[in-house]
Amino acid sequence: MSSLFWETVYLTFKLATVTTVLLIIFGIPTAYFLSKSQSRWKPFFEALISMPIVLPPTVIGFYLLLLFSPETILGSWLQESLNIELAFTFTGLVIGSIIYSFPFMVNPIQSGLQNLPPNLAEASYTLGKGRFETLWKVLLPNIKPSILTGFILSFAHTIGEFGVVLMIGGNIPGQTRVASIAIYDEVESLNYSLANKYSLLLFLFSFVVLVFIYSYNRRLNTFSPK
Amino acid sequence: MNRYLSIHIKKELHTAEGRFPLSVQLDIEKGEFVALTGPSGSGKTTLLRLIAGLTKSDQGQILFNDTVWSDHSKQQFLPPQKRSIGFVFQDYALFPNMTVQQNLTFALDKSAPSSEVENIIEMIDLTALANRFPHQLSGGQQQRVALARALVRKPKILLLDEPLSALDTAMRERLQDDLKRLHEDYKLTTILVTHNEKEIFKLADRAIVLETGKIIDKGNPEDILSKKGIFATIQKMEIDGKNVKLTCQRNGDLLTLILPNKMAEKYQVGEVIFIN
């Protein structure tokens, strides 16, 4: 198989890995604050985070493209002051993917935290532990299935994304050409055999990941109390 | 009276019986064992949570040994982490991801030696269970671990929220003995929320009866319990024309009450009521 094929596969997994790691870092605090929040602004933030679930990806891609463009204030500031270019670059793809997959990380973790009995955190506070230690040692270890679900969904969702990537990344080999774009591109050029290789790889990968997550969750559920 | 723990607070309560203020003036002596009792929804658990700092009051103050734990008028509030309390929850609240030993070690202050955990494990007789997870324990065993965990930090005040209510009689008696022994050995100031009269008799130096947010009676357990009022748990409710027949249980004895429909409306099976 050509080096272009492997380059595309590598880029696809690199994008998904970088995005998922950053999502864990941003998603856990966001989910924690939403699960604790009693603010009347909470529904506003929840709706904003969940928008990528209901919007066509092209809408998000379109606005990100406008935002990243050197013709906007943000785009020109990024380019001139920080020398960061986001449209049609890998960094831009990572930012787009984070926004696009954010609800898939935040929602399962938030609902996991909300379903824990409130007195677990309270017991920890009465034992002299602060919020961070309580989150890290008591709450998160007890919602492992939710974290795993968020992790896998975000990873798989990033691998499978198409519209956002196409709008803000285009199809630059080695920089922004990921597998889902490559499939479309190969089919357009009537190169069905290569399109099939990409598709089969994505299919098998996704299947193995899902089998893993379901069996792991089953094991967790068997051994942990209900 | 010594003012070791001094509680003078008001807090608006929203319960099944409606909204009413919890308004309590209570001073507790050092080493005292106080039983807090009264019907469901009278504010007992809220009072315990206010002392622990898990709930904030609307008015008034809580002082411990002249330290301000909370003072609404001065906007002072000491978080639960900084209050020297041990809290045992009704449903234990053990951390499911940790073994018994880890639950206890987690509670230990970083500066304290780990031998403290060993001492508690021995004292509460948990050696055989040390490596088990909470879901591998019976209710009584979980409650002993919860008690041990609350004691690891050597708190000055022990708060027990109906810790024995979910246990069978034999286990209940064993834990009552444990509590009695601990209290005699360590003279730990203890506040116990309970519906069980036997428990009050056996353990408490003083009983406080709370009803719709107010202390309606306090004194030594014998005086309180010998007055005409008793607590009973509703076992069965049967509609009989315009009346409802309530079968209630009180320490193993059954008694029957006939109430007009209107009065019985607010009760449900499993609820503890005060009969006078």
Interface residues (C-beta under 8 A of the other chain):
Chain A: P117 N119 L120 E122 A123 S124 Y125 T126 L127 G128 K129 G130 K137 V138 P141 N142 S224 P225
Chain B: A52 G53 L54 P79 P80 Q81 K82 I85 G86 F87 F89 D91 A93 L94 F95 P96 N97 F106 A107 D109 F133 P134 H135 R149 A150 V152 R153
